[in-house]
């Protein structure tokens, strides 16, 4: 057997070359009978179990949407919880087919880790969460602070950049998971917790005293979060990408899980193509022409995912960068034609 070196951030792992062949991921998934999806698993709003033990959140729901697009059944997905350090090796090695784990697209990751980012399912930025008792109103007042941060993330790098540029010092306290980071902050191990602002909202919601903590106003980075796949399989990349585009397109066209059957009767050619009534959009991807219909019917359009998962965190979509391009936001799907 050959050995393949896999690079994950600053970590190097050796894995036996029993990796999936380049290309053919769709065939592998179909033969297996389910999609393998890597998620955080402990981050409310993105991926966390509900009171029934079902994995929910905008990342988890997207995986279910891809399963629906492939199999016509959103339940044909197996979730694997991964730490930030584990996620890229798990994807590159074939442990998962798809990484949908609040992951920031960056040049280094895209160019050096053997992965391809698709599109964004949440556009974010890094911030700071502090206890109100600290009496801090701005990140510029954090000189000398101890900061809880999740290891193996762009968050660590942005944190160091921000403090260096602003002539401040800090003491980093690293954790492997978002749950550990929250517990460290809640237990008083640090003065401040830093992460993407969506994660800060999720973490704050699970503190012993959510009202006793505040997200500071500064946003110190760009964090475009989205699904990623292994390099070398353009068909699979297209399937994942266009499933996400389909959910965004459905949002734009007003097609929802509640009205999707009625919308199949629409005279609008864009809706007809989206729902597989005419042309061969699905066949072009190696799927059935109802792939988008199945995804929207079973998990909803993008706005349904957002309102179900992100809005309860106190993060309104209206007026944010995650609004549709037609409503002043940045979300934009290419034409499905």
Backbone bond lengths (Angstrom), bond angles and torsions (degrees), N, CA, C in turn:
res aa  C-N    CA-C-N  psi(-1)  N-CA   C-N-CA  omega(-1)  CA-C   N-CA-C  phi
1 X - - - 1.462 - - 1.520 110.73 -
2 X 1.279 115.25 145.15 1.453 120.73 177.21 1.509 109.55 -88.69
3 X 1.315 115.41 156.20 1.451 120.38 175.03 1.510 109.32 -106.11
4 X 1.317 115.81 135.77 1.459 121.74 178.69 1.510 107.75 -115.30
5 X 1.311 116.59 128.93 1.454 120.83 178.87 1.517 109.40 -88.40
6 X 1.325 115.05 127.91 1.458 120.77 179.63 1.506 108.73 -115.36
7 X 1.325 116.05 126.12 1.453 120.98 -179.58 1.512 109.83 -99.09
8 X 1.318 116.39 129.37 1.459 121.65 177.11 1.505 108.02 -131.53
9 X 1.353 116.37 100.31 1.460 119.96 -175.50 1.512 107.73 58.06
10 X 1.349 116.27 -126.04 1.442 120.83 179.09 1.507 112.48 -91.92
11 X 1.342 118.04 4.28 1.451 121.50 -176.68 1.521 109.68 -98.94
12 X 1.327 117.04 144.37 1.447 122.08 176.50 1.514 108.27 -119.89
13 X 1.327 116.48 128.54 1.463 120.00 179.37 1.519 108.41 -125.61
14 X 1.322 116.52 146.53 1.450 121.36 175.64 1.512 107.99 -105.18
15 X 1.312 115.50 131.72 1.464 119.64 -179.09 1.514 109.20 -132.02
16 X 1.312 116.77 140.01 1.448 120.30 176.90 1.518 109.99 -63.67
17 X 1.312 115.45 145.04 1.468 119.76 -174.04 1.522 111.02 -80.58
18 X 1.311 115.20 56.14 1.461 121.30 170.31 1.514 108.13 -100.99
19 X 1.344 115.47 26.21 1.453 120.77 -178.08 1.523 110.20 -68.96
20 X 1.328 117.00 154.40 1.457 119.17 175.13 1.536 110.21 -60.07
21 X 1.308 115.38 146.33 1.461 118.60 177.44 1.510 109.32 -63.92
22 X 1.352 115.00 149.99 1.453 118.53 175.00 1.520 107.78 -62.12
23 X 1.310 116.11 133.85 1.447 120.31 -174.42 1.523 109.67 79.53
24 X 1.321 115.27 167.44 1.461 119.01 174.46 1.507 115.78 79.82
25 X 1.336 118.65 10.92 1.464 119.73 -178.86 1.517 110.89 -62.71
26 X 1.325 116.93 -40.72 1.468 119.19 179.18 1.514 110.95 -59.56
27 X 1.340 117.27 -43.40 1.464 120.41 178.35 1.522 110.77 -62.47
28 X 1.334 116.80 -41.16 1.460 120.72 179.07 1.530 110.80 -62.30
29 X 1.320 115.96 -43.95 1.459 120.58 -179.02 1.525 110.38 -64.55
30 X 1.318 116.98 -44.18 1.467 120.72 179.57 1.518 111.41 -63.78
31 X 1.339 116.77 -43.45 1.463 120.52 -179.18 1.529 111.22 -64.42
32 X 1.331 115.84 -36.40 1.465 121.09 179.14 1.524 111.47 -72.03
33 X 1.327 115.50 -34.59 1.455 120.26 178.87 1.511 114.77 94.96
34 X 1.319 117.11 3.69 1.464 120.38 177.13 1.525 110.10 -162.00
35 X 1.328 114.71 158.75 1.463 123.45 178.54 1.522 109.31 -91.49
36 X 1.323 116.66 136.87 1.468 120.86 174.83 1.526 108.61 -101.19
37 X 1.329 116.02 117.59 1.458 120.41 -173.20 1.526 110.87 -123.02
38 X 1.320 116.41 128.10 1.460 122.20 178.27 1.519 110.87 -90.91
39 X 1.331 116.61 129.14 1.458 122.50 -176.99 1.531 109.76 -137.30
40 X 1.330 116.27 173.77 1.466 121.31 172.56 1.520 110.18 -74.52
41 X 1.315 116.01 -53.19 1.458 120.65 175.73 1.512 115.45 87.20
42 X 1.339 116.79 -9.11 1.460 119.06 -179.48 1.501 112.89 -135.08
43 X 1.336 116.60 22.91 1.462 121.20 -176.09 1.526 109.57 -120.04
44 X 1.331 117.71 101.09 1.462 120.42 179.80 1.520 111.49 -54.39
45 X 1.320 114.92 141.53 1.461 120.98 -178.26 1.516 112.42 91.83
46 X 1.326 117.36 -27.70 1.460 121.63 -178.47 1.526 111.06 -112.91
47 X 1.306 117.57 -55.77 1.472 120.43 174.09 1.519 108.23 -161.92
48 X 1.316 115.28 114.86 1.454 122.36 178.62 1.527 107.61 -162.91
49 X 1.333 118.17 150.66 1.466 119.41 -179.99 1.523 111.50 -72.37
50 X 1.340 115.75 140.86 1.461 119.38 174.58 1.524 109.67 -86.08
51 X 1.328 117.33 -171.84 1.468 119.86 -176.05 1.521 112.90 -69.62
52 X 1.343 116.78 -8.52 1.455 121.00 175.72 1.523 112.09 -100.97
53 X 1.340 115.70 3.33 1.454 120.07 -179.05 1.514 113.89 81.96
54 X 1.333 117.69 6.70 1.458 121.44 179.00 1.528 109.57 -86.18
55 X 1.337 116.63 138.33 1.459 120.81 179.95 1.527 109.05 -78.15
56 X 1.316 116.13 122.17 1.464 121.14 -177.18 1.520 109.97 -133.76
57 X 1.332 116.46 170.51 1.459 122.79 -177.12 1.509 109.20 124.15
58 X 1.315 116.82 165.00 1.457 120.04 -172.68 1.533 112.33 -63.81
59 X 1.331 118.29 -33.68 1.470 121.01 176.47 1.524 111.26 -72.34
60 X 1.330 116.19 -47.60 1.459 120.53 -179.53 1.525 110.87 -64.91
61 X 1.336 117.22 -41.85 1.463 120.69 179.63 1.520 111.58 -63.38
62 X 1.345 116.58 -34.39 1.459 117.99 177.64 1.524 110.25 -64.71
63 X 1.323 117.67 -41.90 1.474 120.08 176.48 1.519 110.65 -58.29
64 X 1.331 116.23 -42.61 1.470 120.00 177.64 1.521 110.32 -62.62
65 X 1.343 116.83 -35.84 1.454 120.65 177.47 1.522 112.20 -64.74
66 X 1.333 117.14 -38.92 1.466 120.40 177.48 1.526 109.85 -66.34
67 X 1.332 116.92 -40.81 1.468 120.27 176.61 1.525 110.32 -60.60
68 X 1.335 117.22 -41.71 1.462 120.86 177.81 1.516 110.89 -63.33
69 X 1.337 117.19 -39.71 1.461 121.07 -179.96 1.529 111.79 -64.46
70 X 1.325 116.76 -34.53 1.467 121.33 -177.73 1.522 112.01 -84.58
71 X 1.329 115.84 -48.99 1.466 121.05 -171.41 1.531 114.24 -104.62
72 X 1.344 116.93 -11.66 1.451 118.91 -170.81 1.511 111.55 72.64
73 X 1.341 116.69 18.39 1.461 121.91 -176.45 1.527 108.83 -149.20
74 X 1.327 116.57 108.73 1.462 121.04 -175.53 1.520 113.16 -67.60
75 X 1.322 118.06 -15.90 1.470 120.16 -177.04 1.526 112.61 -81.62
76 X 1.340 116.94 -8.21 1.461 119.12 -177.34 1.524 110.83 -84.97
77 X 1.330 114.80 62.09 1.462 121.95 178.47 1.515 108.49 -143.25
78 X 1.312 115.95 138.90 1.464 122.23 175.04 1.518 107.21 -113.24
79 X 1.332 115.99 124.86 1.456 121.07 -178.31 1.528 110.44 -93.81
80 X 1.318 115.36 136.27 1.462 121.93 174.79 1.521 108.00 -120.24
81 X 1.338 116.63 120.04 1.460 119.81 179.12 1.524 109.14 -80.37
82 X 1.330 115.42 133.54 1.458 121.62 -175.29 1.517 110.25 -132.76
83 X 1.330 116.82 142.44 1.454 120.10 171.37 1.519 108.56 -78.37
84 X 1.328 115.92 168.37 1.460 119.81 178.41 1.529 111.02 -60.51
85 X 1.322 116.69 -35.16 1.465 120.09 -179.86 1.522 111.79 -70.79
86 X 1.318 117.05 -32.50 1.465 121.28 -174.53 1.524 113.64 -83.67
87 X 1.321 117.75 -25.21 1.464 121.40 -162.78 1.527 114.66 -59.11
88 X 1.333 118.18 -43.47 1.464 118.96 -174.51 1.524 112.03 -74.43
89 X 1.330 117.16 -37.01 1.462 120.18 175.80 1.517 110.15 -64.29
90 X 1.331 117.17 -40.55 1.465 120.89 179.33 1.524 110.91 -61.20
91 X 1.320 117.34 -39.60 1.458 120.57 178.67 1.516 111.02 -71.42
92 X 1.327 117.85 -48.31 1.462 121.48 -176.92 1.524 112.32 -64.07
93 X 1.331 116.65 -33.43 1.460 120.59 -175.92 1.516 113.07 -83.68
94 X 1.335 117.59 -10.67 1.454 120.21 -179.64 1.511 114.04 92.57
95 X 1.331 117.00 6.78 1.462 118.92 175.83 1.519 110.59 -63.02
96 X 1.326 116.11 -33.06 1.464 121.26 173.92 1.528 109.07 -129.67
97 X 1.332 116.25 153.86 1.461 121.76 178.59 1.521 111.47 -87.74
98 X 1.313 115.11 -25.39 1.460 122.08 -171.69 1.516 108.31 -146.51
99 X 1.323 116.86 134.64 1.456 121.84 175.20 1.521 107.73 -106.48
100 X 1.325 115.75 115.51 1.463 121.35 178.26 1.515 106.45 -128.14
101 X 1.350 114.21 75.63 1.462 119.77 -167.19 1.533 111.11 -137.65
102 X 1.323 117.40 64.40 1.470 122.35 177.77 1.537 111.39 30.66
103 X 1.336 114.78 59.14 1.464 121.80 -172.85 1.524 110.83 -110.48
104 X 1.331 115.95 129.39 1.458 122.03 -178.77 1.528 111.11 -79.25
105 X 1.319 115.87 131.01 1.463 121.07 173.57 1.524 109.29 -77.77
106 X 1.342 116.97 124.71 1.461 122.01 176.20 1.527 109.28 -135.15
107 X 1.311 116.51 162.19 1.468 120.84 179.59 1.523 110.97 -61.20
108 X 1.321 117.43 -48.17 1.466 120.48 -176.50 1.518 111.43 -60.45
109 X 1.318 116.15 -45.62 1.463 119.43 179.45 1.528 111.11 -63.01
110 X 1.306 116.17 -43.98 1.458 120.72 -176.88 1.521 111.46 -67.01
111 X 1.345 116.99 -35.18 1.464 120.98 -172.23 1.516 114.17 -92.81
112 X 1.342 118.48 -20.17 1.469 119.02 -170.18 1.518 115.92 -122.53
113 X 1.318 118.99 -9.91 1.464 120.16 -173.05 1.523 114.24 -103.73
114 X 1.334 117.43 2.98 1.456 119.15 179.94 1.516 113.25 72.44
115 X 1.340 116.35 27.21 1.456 120.51 179.78 1.525 109.84 -127.45
116 X 1.319 115.54 160.45 1.463 122.16 174.59 1.516 108.93 -124.26
117 X 1.327 116.56 130.50 1.454 120.16 171.16 1.529 108.51 -81.37
118 X 1.315 116.36 151.67 1.462 120.83 -177.97 1.528 108.57 -100.40
119 X 1.341 117.29 -92.23 1.453 121.51 176.57 1.522 106.73 -138.37
120 X 1.314 117.00 -179.05 1.463 120.87 -174.40 1.533 111.00 -97.00
121 X 1.334 115.96 132.76 1.468 118.31 172.06 1.530 111.19 -105.60
122 X 1.340 117.06 -6.27 1.458 120.63 170.65 1.528 108.56 -160.82
123 X 1.325 116.08 126.18 1.467 120.86 179.71 1.524 107.81 -101.59
124 X 1.316 115.91 123.14 1.453 120.87 -168.64 1.519 111.10 -132.01
125 X 1.327 115.48 -175.18 1.458 122.62 176.03 1.524 108.25 -158.03
126 X 1.315 116.51 151.94 1.468 121.32 -176.03 1.523 112.15 -81.21
127 X 1.318 115.42 143.44 1.459 121.20 178.06 1.513 111.85 -145.19
128 X 1.324 115.93 -164.56 1.463 122.07 -176.06 1.523 110.46 -133.05
129 X 1.327 115.88 138.11 1.463 123.41 175.90 1.525 107.97 -112.54
130 X 1.335 116.65 127.88 1.470 120.89 -179.09 1.522 109.78 -130.28
131 X 1.331 115.62 152.95 1.462 120.35 171.38 1.529 108.19 -71.87
132 X 1.312 116.80 139.63 1.464 120.79 179.23 1.524 111.53 -59.59
133 X 1.320 115.67 -29.79 1.475 120.47 -178.39 1.520 112.07 -65.51
134 X 1.344 117.22 -17.46 1.464 120.60 179.28 1.526 110.90 -72.43
135 X 1.326 116.79 -22.39 1.459 120.79 177.36 1.508 114.77 72.54
136 X 1.346 117.24 23.92 1.464 121.93 -177.59 1.526 109.75 -99.33
137 X 1.319 116.81 134.99 1.462 121.66 -179.77 1.526 113.01 -113.14
138 X 1.323 116.81 -11.97 1.464 120.75 -176.46 1.527 109.75 -146.09
139 X 1.331 116.06 149.27 1.458 120.56 177.29 1.522 111.70 -63.39
140 X 1.317 116.86 -22.51 1.466 120.50 179.29 1.536 111.63 -69.20
141 X 1.329 117.12 -8.97 1.464 121.52 179.34 1.523 112.56 -98.15
142 X 1.323 117.97 12.54 1.468 121.36 -172.26 1.521 113.50 -96.56
143 X 1.297 119.10 14.48 1.471 121.43 179.58 1.525 110.24 -55.63
144 X 1.338 115.89 127.60 1.454 121.71 178.13 1.510 114.84 83.08
145 X 1.307 118.28 4.18 1.462 121.81 -176.52 1.526 111.84 -73.91
146 X 1.321 115.42 152.20 1.465 121.10 168.27 1.522 106.87 -91.97
147 X 1.332 116.44 133.96 1.469 120.68 -170.15 1.525 110.12 -126.34
148 X 1.335 116.69 121.03 1.460 121.82 173.04 1.521 108.71 -78.21
149 X 1.346 116.53 131.87 1.459 120.92 -175.99 1.523 108.89 -148.25
150 X 1.322 116.46 145.55 1.452 120.37 178.38 1.520 109.95 -81.50
151 X 1.317 116.31 128.07 1.458 121.70 -176.61 1.533 111.08 -73.32
152 X 1.332 115.55 153.87 1.458 121.27 176.78 1.509 114.06 75.92
153 X 1.331 117.16 25.03 1.462 121.43 -176.67 1.523 110.82 -126.34
154 X 1.332 116.31 164.66 1.458 120.26 172.48 1.524 110.30 -65.29
155 X 1.328 116.39 -20.95 1.471 121.65 179.63 1.520 111.39 -55.83
156 X 1.329 116.72 -42.38 1.468 120.90 179.65 1.529 110.77 -60.13
157 X 1.316 115.88 -45.82 1.466 120.52 -177.10 1.524 110.97 -67.39
158 X 1.338 116.04 -43.62 1.468 119.70 179.24 1.526 111.44 -63.11
159 X 1.319 116.02 -37.80 1.460 121.62 179.43 1.527 110.32 -60.16
160 X 1.331 115.71 -49.30 1.463 120.19 -179.80 1.529 111.12 -62.83
161 X 1.334 116.46 -41.62 1.469 120.37 178.75 1.524 111.32 -60.97
162 X 1.327 116.60 -45.62 1.463 120.81 -175.01 1.527 111.06 -63.94
163 X 1.311 116.54 -45.53 1.465 119.21 -178.38 1.527 110.79 -69.28
164 X 1.330 117.77 -37.23 1.463 119.88 179.41 1.528 110.72 -66.04
165 X 1.327 117.00 -45.86 1.463 121.03 -178.67 1.521 111.37 -62.58
166 X 1.337 116.46 -33.33 1.463 120.41 -177.40 1.528 113.29 -95.46
167 X 1.335 116.35 11.05 1.452 120.94 175.34 1.514 114.26 63.44
168 X 1.323 117.00 34.54 1.464 121.43 -178.80 1.526 110.03 -117.75
169 X 1.312 115.77 159.97 1.458 122.20 175.56 1.521 109.32 -112.48
170 X 1.335 115.59 159.16 1.469 120.45 177.64 1.514 109.16 -156.38
171 X 1.323 115.87 164.12 1.461 122.26 176.69 1.525 107.75 -116.49
172 X 1.344 118.51 109.64 1.463 119.93 -179.86 1.532 111.43 -78.01
173 X 1.313 115.47 139.40 1.460 121.61 174.94 1.530 106.27 -125.91
174 X 1.341 116.18 106.14 1.457 121.01 -171.45 1.512 114.44 -92.04
175 X 1.325 115.09 146.19 1.463 122.78 176.41 1.528 108.75 -134.89
176 X 1.339 115.90 158.33 1.458 120.15 -177.41 1.517 113.57 -83.75
177 X 1.328 118.47 -29.08 1.464 121.35 -175.37 1.520 110.66 -129.27
178 X 1.331 114.96 161.99 1.461 119.72 177.43 1.518 111.09 -66.11
179 X 1.334 117.32 -32.82 1.470 120.61 178.14 1.523 110.44 -64.73
180 X 1.328 117.18 -45.01 1.466 120.73 178.26 1.521 111.13 -63.38
181 X 1.325 115.94 -38.51 1.466 119.94 179.29 1.526 110.33 -62.91
182 X 1.337 115.71 -44.75 1.472 119.94 177.83 1.524 110.93 -61.88
183 X 1.307 116.99 -44.42 1.465 120.55 -178.69 1.521 111.08 -63.93
184 X 1.349 116.87 -37.31 1.457 120.20 177.21 1.516 111.86 -64.22
185 X 1.313 116.06 -44.34 1.465 121.10 178.59 1.523 111.09 -65.94
186 X 1.319 116.17 -45.37 1.467 121.04 -178.25 1.524 110.79 -64.61
187 X 1.339 115.89 -32.40 1.458 120.23 -178.10 1.517 114.43 -85.85
188 X 1.334 116.78 -0.96 1.450 120.08 176.62 1.508 115.45 88.52
189 X 1.335 117.83 16.04 1.467 120.44 179.83 1.523 112.75 -72.65
190 X 1.342 117.36 -15.60 1.457 120.97 -178.87 1.525 109.63 -148.98
191 X 1.309 114.83 162.08 1.464 120.69 177.89 1.529 111.68 -81.07
192 X 1.331 115.32 -32.07 1.460 121.89 -168.80 1.517 109.24 -138.30
193 X 1.328 116.73 148.71 1.461 121.29 171.49 1.525 107.29 -120.57
194 X 1.321 116.77 132.40 1.462 119.97 178.80 1.515 110.55 -119.49
195 X 1.323 116.08 140.45 1.458 123.40 177.65 1.518 107.64 -171.93
196 X 1.343 116.52 -176.70 1.458 119.87 171.14 1.525 108.13 -59.80
197 X 1.316 117.31 146.20 1.462 120.02 -175.47 1.524 112.78 -62.69
198 X 1.321 117.39 -31.31 1.468 119.19 175.79 1.526 110.30 -64.64
199 X 1.344 116.77 -39.26 1.456 120.08 177.70 1.522 110.71 -68.17
200 X 1.322 116.41 -36.61 1.464 118.98 178.29 1.526 110.21 -61.96
201 X 1.349 116.29 -40.35 1.462 119.72 178.35 1.522 110.75 -64.39
202 X 1.338 116.29 -40.81 1.463 120.39 178.41 1.520 111.10 -66.04
203 X 1.322 116.28 -44.22 1.465 121.03 -179.92 1.521 110.86 -64.00
204 X 1.339 116.67 -43.76 1.457 119.81 179.82 1.528 111.17 -59.72
205 X 1.334 117.23 -37.04 1.459 120.64 -178.38 1.519 112.39 -64.19
206 X 1.340 117.31 -18.42 1.465 120.72 -177.52 1.527 113.21 -108.51
207 X 1.329 117.29 5.58 1.455 120.28 176.34 1.525 110.56 -69.41
208 X 1.319 116.26 159.14 1.467 120.07 176.19 1.521 110.58 -60.84
209 X 1.342 116.08 -34.70 1.463 121.19 178.51 1.521 109.05 -133.18
210 X 1.348 117.84 81.47 1.475 120.50 -177.40 1.520 113.37 -56.14
211 X 1.322 117.02 -35.92 1.470 119.94 -178.09 1.519 112.09 -71.71
212 X 1.318 117.17 -12.07 1.457 121.17 -178.24 1.514 114.12 -90.17
213 X 1.342 117.22 8.53 1.467 121.12 -179.00 1.523 109.42 -133.06
214 X 1.324 116.11 149.34 1.461 122.61 -175.83 1.518 110.64 -131.93
215 X 1.332 116.13 139.75 1.464 121.37 172.12 1.521 107.36 -87.41
216 X 1.316 116.93 120.73 1.461 121.01 -177.95 1.534 110.65 -67.33
217 X 1.332 118.03 156.95 1.472 120.34 -172.04 1.523 115.29 -70.36
218 X 1.317 118.68 -25.16 1.470 120.01 -174.52 1.534 112.32 -68.49
219 X 1.331 115.80 139.43 1.461 123.43 168.77 1.518 106.55 -116.68
220 X 1.331 117.50 116.64 1.464 120.36 -166.94 1.533 114.20 -103.01
221 X 1.335 118.03 2.52 1.462 118.49 -177.36 1.515 110.59 -158.47
222 X 1.333 115.79 170.55 1.463 123.17 168.95 1.523 107.19 -102.16
223 X 1.325 116.82 129.00 1.463 121.60 -179.45 1.528 109.64 -131.75
224 X 1.339 117.57 78.92 1.459 119.83 176.03 1.531 110.24 -77.02
225 X 1.315 116.01 111.04 1.459 121.73 -174.19 1.524 110.50 -98.21
226 X 1.317 116.59 138.02 1.459 118.08 178.61 1.515 112.91 -170.82
227 X 1.341 116.37 169.51 1.465 121.60 -179.62 1.523 111.85 -67.52
228 X 1.323 115.38 152.72 1.466 121.65 177.63 1.524 109.48 -134.77
229 X 1.340 115.47 153.15 1.465 122.38 178.90 1.527 108.53 -132.76
230 X 1.327 116.03 169.16 1.462 119.99 174.83 1.520 111.03 -69.71
231 X 1.323 116.22 147.04 1.453 120.13 172.74 1.524 109.79 -71.41
232 X 1.333 116.02 157.33 1.451 120.19 173.17 1.510 114.96 100.71
233 X 1.336 117.30 -0.77 1.461 120.22 179.63 1.527 108.48 -135.38
234 X 1.332 117.38 82.07 1.464 120.09 -176.41 1.524 113.53 -62.18
235 X 1.331 117.97 -31.30 1.460 119.24 178.42 1.538 110.33 -63.49
236 X 1.318 116.14 -45.18 1.456 120.01 -179.30 1.528 111.18 -65.62
237 X 1.329 116.02 -41.09 1.466 119.77 176.25 1.527 110.26 -58.96
238 X 1.333 116.50 -42.99 1.464 120.16 179.64 1.524 111.67 -64.34
239 X 1.324 117.39 -39.60 1.473 121.06 -179.68 1.525 110.32 -61.90
240 X 1.317 116.18 -48.32 1.468 119.78 -179.22 1.525 110.47 -66.00
241 X 1.333 116.14 -45.15 1.464 120.23 -178.76 1.517 111.70 -61.98
242 X 1.324 116.70 -46.68 1.463 119.53 -175.23 1.519 112.99 -76.53
243 X 1.308 117.78 -20.31 1.462 118.77 170.51 1.521 109.50 -66.86
244 X 1.327 116.92 -42.50 1.462 120.20 176.51 1.525 110.64 -65.98
245 X 1.329 116.92 -43.33 1.470 119.75 176.31 1.532 110.83 -59.06
246 X 1.325 116.65 -38.30 1.464 120.09 -178.86 1.523 111.38 -63.54
247 X 1.328 117.51 -40.18 1.463 120.68 178.84 1.529 110.75 -66.06
248 X 1.330 116.20 -36.98 1.468 120.37 177.75 1.526 110.53 -71.16
249 X 1.338 116.63 -41.22 1.459 120.72 178.14 1.529 110.89 -62.54
250 X 1.315 116.48 -41.79 1.467 120.48 177.60 1.525 110.17 -60.11
251 X 1.308 116.73 -40.74 1.469 121.63 176.75 1.525 109.90 -59.38
252 X 1.318 116.00 -46.70 1.461 121.19 -178.80 1.528 111.97 -63.29
253 X 1.331 116.47 -36.88 1.460 121.19 -176.28 1.525 113.11 -89.64
254 X 1.318 117.29 -1.50 1.460 120.43 179.31 1.512 114.01 76.85
255 X 1.335 117.04 22.64 1.458 121.83 178.07 1.523 108.61 -92.75
256 X 1.320 116.86 121.77 1.464 121.89 -176.81 1.525 110.62 -122.29
257 X 1.315 115.60 172.15 1.466 119.74 176.95 1.524 110.85 -63.60
258 X 1.330 116.87 -27.12 1.467 120.83 -178.10 1.525 112.74 -79.79
259 X 1.342 117.55 -32.82 1.463 118.86 -174.64 1.525 113.86 -112.82
260 X 1.330 117.77 6.49 1.458 120.45 -172.14 1.528 112.29 -61.32
261 X 1.334 118.22 -34.70 1.465 119.72 179.24 1.527 110.71 -67.84
262 X 1.323 116.54 -42.96 1.457 120.45 177.47 1.533 110.93 -64.93
263 X 1.338 115.72 -36.81 1.461 120.63 -178.39 1.531 112.51 -66.38
264 X 1.318 118.30 -19.47 1.464 120.45 176.96 1.527 111.13 -64.64
265 X 1.319 116.47 -17.43 1.467 121.13 178.53 1.535 111.55 -90.80
266 X 1.326 117.28 -0.48 1.459 121.12 -176.13 1.531 111.34 -63.73
267 X 1.338 114.64 148.72 1.465 120.19 175.61 1.525 111.54 -86.85
268 X 1.330 117.60 -6.25 1.459 122.18 -178.70 1.533 109.36 -70.46
269 X 1.336 118.76 118.08 1.470 120.25 -177.60 1.522 113.22 -62.74
270 X 1.329 117.96 -30.40 1.463 120.04 177.75 1.525 110.61 -64.94
271 X 1.316 116.43 -41.08 1.468 120.77 178.39 1.529 110.29 -69.11
272 X 1.324 116.83 -39.69 1.461 120.14 178.29 1.526 111.46 -59.99
273 X 1.329 116.16 -44.34 1.467 119.59 179.05 1.517 110.87 -66.24
274 X 1.340 117.11 -42.60 1.459 121.17 179.89 1.526 111.13 -57.84
275 X 1.316 116.66 -44.35 1.462 120.97 -172.41 1.523 113.55 -93.13
276 X 1.339 117.10 5.09 1.462 120.40 174.31 1.501 114.80 79.70
277 X 1.342 116.33 16.23 1.457 119.88 178.66 1.527 110.98 -73.70
278 X 1.334 116.54 -34.57 1.458 120.17 176.27 1.529 109.78 -141.47
279 X 1.333 114.41 162.59 1.471 122.89 -174.92 1.527 110.46 64.96
280 X 1.318 116.74 -174.47 1.462 120.91 -170.54 1.527 110.98 -131.75
281 X 1.325 115.99 53.70 1.457 119.54 -177.55 1.535 111.71 -62.29
282 X 1.315 116.89 -44.35 1.458 120.14 -179.82 1.510 112.60 -66.24
283 X 1.332 116.56 -42.93 1.460 120.40 -179.77 1.517 111.28 -60.85
284 X 1.326 117.11 -32.72 1.463 120.30 177.81 1.525 111.54 -61.88
285 X 1.334 116.77 -24.74 1.469 121.93 -179.77 1.528 112.56 -97.28
286 X 1.327 117.07 -7.47 1.457 120.03 -174.45 1.514 112.48 88.79
287 X 1.332 116.36 16.69 1.465 122.39 179.66 1.526 109.26 -116.41
288 X 1.323 116.77 177.34 1.450 119.71 172.32 1.526 108.72 -74.30
289 X 1.305 116.41 158.45 1.461 119.69 -179.34 1.525 112.60 -70.99
290 X 1.318 117.12 -8.89 1.472 120.94 177.55 1.519 112.07 -94.35
291 X 1.337 118.33 13.12 1.466 120.19 -173.27 1.527 112.01 -57.25
292 X 1.338 116.97 -43.68 1.467 119.97 -179.03 1.524 110.52 -72.51
293 X 1.322 116.83 -39.79 1.460 120.82 175.43 1.525 110.24 -55.83
294 X 1.337 116.93 -48.34 1.466 121.01 -178.63 1.525 111.16 -61.99
295 X 1.327 117.07 -42.28 1.464 120.44 -179.14 1.525 110.86 -64.61
296 X 1.336 116.66 -47.41 1.467 120.02 -178.62 1.522 110.62 -67.58
297 X 1.313 117.55 -42.52 1.462 121.71 -179.68 1.523 111.42 -58.74
298 X 1.329 116.43 -39.37 1.463 119.69 -171.31 1.524 114.89 -95.10
299 X 1.343 118.88 -26.98 1.475 119.30 179.27 1.518 113.22 -122.24
300 X 1.348 117.11 -15.86 1.459 119.79 -179.70 1.512 112.50 98.80
301 X 1.344 115.78 169.10 1.461 119.66 176.02 1.534 109.63 -79.69
302 X 1.330 116.93 -179.65 1.460 119.43 -175.62 1.525 111.78 -58.66
303 X 1.325 117.11 -42.39 1.462 119.26 -178.33 1.521 111.39 -63.59
304 X 1.320 117.60 -36.68 1.462 120.08 177.57 1.530 110.63 -63.12
305 X 1.326 116.64 -42.22 1.463 119.58 176.44 1.518 110.72 -60.86
306 X 1.328 116.19 -43.87 1.463 121.20 -177.36 1.531 110.69 -65.40
307 X 1.322 116.91 -50.00 1.468 120.35 -176.39 1.522 111.08 -65.46
308 X 1.303 117.27 -32.84 1.466 121.86 -179.15 1.531 111.72 -73.58
309 X 1.331 116.45 -33.24 1.465 119.86 -169.97 1.526 115.08 -113.16
310 X 1.327 117.16 -42.77 1.461 120.62 -171.88 1.527 112.51 -92.95
311 X 1.325 117.27 -41.51 1.468 120.43 -179.42 1.530 112.87 -55.13
312 X 1.352 119.71 -40.56 1.473 119.14 178.39 1.528 114.10 -60.60
313 X 1.329 117.64 -16.66 1.470 120.82 176.43 1.524 111.70 -79.58
314 X 1.340 116.33 -4.31 1.459 120.58 -177.28 1.510 113.15 90.11
315 X 1.328 116.95 15.17 1.462 122.18 -178.49 1.522 108.80 -108.50
316 X 1.326 116.04 94.73 1.457 120.59 -178.17 1.523 110.88 -71.09
317 X 1.313 114.93 143.74 1.460 119.62 178.39 1.522 111.29 -80.07
318 X 1.311 116.98 -37.80 1.448 121.60 -177.81 1.522 110.85 -58.41
319 X 1.323 116.56 127.75 1.457 121.51 179.55 1.513 114.76 80.61
320 X 1.332 117.86 1.24 1.466 120.90 -179.93 1.521 110.45 -99.89
321 X 1.321 116.23 170.33 1.466 120.59 178.00 1.518 111.34 -66.98
322 X 1.331 117.70 -17.16 1.459 121.01 -179.98 1.524 113.26 -86.37
323 X 1.324 117.03 4.95 1.457 120.47 171.83 1.525 109.24 -74.32
324 X 1.328 116.12 161.30 1.462 120.20 175.39 1.531 111.09 -61.49
325 X 1.296 116.61 155.06 1.468 121.39 177.57 1.524 110.91 -60.02
326 X 1.320 117.48 -28.28 1.456 121.36 179.00 1.525 112.50 -74.87
327 X 1.334 115.86 -9.87 1.460 120.67 -178.44 1.526 111.57 -122.44
328 X 1.334 116.14 26.41 1.453 121.27 175.37 1.508 115.59 87.66
329 X 1.335 117.63 3.62 1.459 120.86 179.16 1.519 112.30 -98.18
330 X 1.345 116.29 -165.15 1.458 121.52 -175.92 1.527 113.85 -109.90
331 X 1.338 118.05 -10.37 1.455 119.19 -176.55 1.528 110.81 -71.89
332 X 1.330 114.91 127.59 1.464 121.75 -171.00 1.519 107.85 -151.89
333 X 1.315 117.03 121.98 1.456 120.49 177.72 1.526 110.28 -108.18
334 X 1.329 118.70 136.70 1.469 120.76 176.63 1.532 110.27 -61.07
335 X 1.324 117.14 159.66 1.466 119.63 -178.84 1.521 112.13 -65.54
336 X 1.315 115.79 137.94 1.461 121.83 177.33 1.530 107.12 -94.51
337 X 1.314 114.89 90.36 1.464 120.13 -178.42 1.518 110.04 -155.62
